[in-house]
Amino acid sequence: MESYFIRHTKKIAVSKEDIQKIFEQDRIAIHFPGDGEHDSESIEPSDYRNREKPNAYKAMRCFKELNDNGGYIWAKYYTTDKVKIGEVQPKSYEPFRTYWSLERRSRKPGEAGYRKIGDKAILKTLKIKNVSVLDPSEAIEVAGGMTPPHVTITRWRKIGNRLERLVNHAPFDQEWRSLGRTQRQETICSEYLRNPDVKRCPKLEFLLLPIGGTLEDVDIYGLTDDGKKLFAQVTYYEKSDRQCKQKRDDLRKYQGKGIRLVFFCRCENISEEEGILFIPVEKVFEWLKKRPTYFNMTFGLHA
């Protein structure tokens, strides 16, 4: 089954108490009322195409997909700091009947779909089973540093199988490749640079920018212990792969006096070529395994 993300925000035009009920009943909910005189119970995406917010059709399509097939869910509710995870039961759609607590500001009186406070409201809900509730600190560990999507509901591909394994109480793959779809590889490599076990590797003293995504061609930008600038790139590609060669060429643009370049990738040996020090990611992983506390926390394990 696929993994999904949903958030319940204050924009859902029902009371805080209603959202809390949804949370306590182990349900997820969306509220797209439709254009009729009353809120629609339909979960057919075609009934919402080009009628409301631009994302209404996509949200309903995702919701119906979840209802048809089930899936693993990561749910956030504005009424609590905790995250609820579990497995959505197929064919569990049930309308939740309540009342509007906000005026529908996108519509004016007399327009199709206008609602005022106190009008009947229908939330569309799905049931969750195998539920676990995560504290904020636990949620960070499970998400692996990934920021949840900024939408109401969506399939969450980047989380890989981490959500599935957590819901089923299965251990995470304790392999370097299992960290490949998050920023954890970059984070671990930056920590490696602070205490490298390769003599010719520059030693990172300070980060100068946040790790990953800050610079177009660089994952790690910092200052070495001997006062030089350090630029590093991290990839899981083989050194001979075309994508790896492109990343290497991008990194080489930063060459200059007082600058050290490091490239982490899948390669057999440590080598230095054209001013770039290549370090196998497997060596970094061996370094990580020698630090059991760090290793265990990286993979969501606890002593």
Secondary structure, 3 states (H helix, E strand, C coil): CCEEEEEECCCCCCCHHHHHHHHHCCEEEECCCCCCCCCCCCCCHHHHCCCCCCCHHHHHHHHHHHHHHCEEEEEEECCCCCEEEEEECCCCCEEEEEECCCCCCCCCCCCCCCCCCCCEEEEEEEEEEEEEEECHHHHHHHHCCCCCCCCCEEECHHHCCHHHHHHCCCCCCCCHHHHCCCCHHHHHHHHHHHCCCCCCCCCEEEECCCCCCCCCCCCEEEEECCCCEEEEEEEEEECCCHHHHHHHHHHHCCCCCCEEEEEEEECCCCEEECCEEEEEHHHHHHHHHCCHHHHHHHCCCCC
